[in-house]
Amino acid sequence: MIKLCGFRISNYHNKVLIALLEKGVPHEEDDSVKPSQDEAVLARSPLGKVPFLEVDGTCLRESNVILEYLEDAYPQKPLLPKD
């Protein structure tokens, strides 16, 4: 299951959340993760930034990268034009 980690006051988090909802991708949210230099956060996001997406044990970081992944992994309902 895909897990979106971050907090909803962040525009970057919300951008990814809206894409997940629009595409109908099953996911769960961990809204307890905040930007931090704490070792637990740095282990998942080396710069301590959010949001990040956990997919099959791998963390994807940066909202634009996450959106590109979602477009490639779930092409059935595209959110971007082909050209």
N, C-alpha and C positions, 0 to 999 in steps of 0.2 A: 504494500500500500504506500502511496506517496504521502509524505508528510511535509507540510509547509510550516517552517519555523520562523517566527517573527512576531510582530505586534501590529494590530490593526490601525494604529494612529499613523503608521508609516505609509506614505503614498506608494513606495516601492512594493511593500507587502501587499497592499490593496490591488495594485496592478496585476500581480501574479495571481492573487485570489480571484479576481474577476475573470481572468483567462481560464483558470481551472473550472470555475462555475459555468462560464459560457460554453466551454468545450464539453462539459458534463463529465469531467475526469473525477473518478472517486478519489477522495483524499481525506486526510485528517489534518487538523491544525494544532500546533503547539505554540500558543500565544504567550507562553511564559519566558520565551527566549528574547532577551534584549541585547543590543550591542554591548560588548564587554571584552575586556582583555583577560577575563577569567579563563583558566586552563580548559575547563569543560567546553566553553564556547569556542575557544581557539582550536580545539581538536576537530571541531566540525566546520569552522570558518576561520581560516588562518589569520585574517585581518580583523576578526571579531565583529564583522558586519552581518546585518540581517537585511532582507530575508535570505534564507537558503532553503533548498528543497532536498529532502532525503528520498532517494529512489534506489531501492534494492541495495542498501548499505553504502551508497555513494552520495556525496553531498554536491549539489550544484549551487553555485553562488552567483551573485549579480543578477538583478531582475531581467535584464535584456537577454542574458544567456539562458536563463530559465524559460523565458518566453519562446526563444528559438527552439529549445529542446521540446517544449510542448507542441509547437507547430509541426516539428518533424515526427515526434512520437505519436501524435494524435491528429493525423491529417484529415480525418473524416469530417471535421467541422472547422475549416480554416478561419482564422481571424485576420489573416494578412492576404493581400492579393498575390497571385502567383508571380507577377512581374513587377 
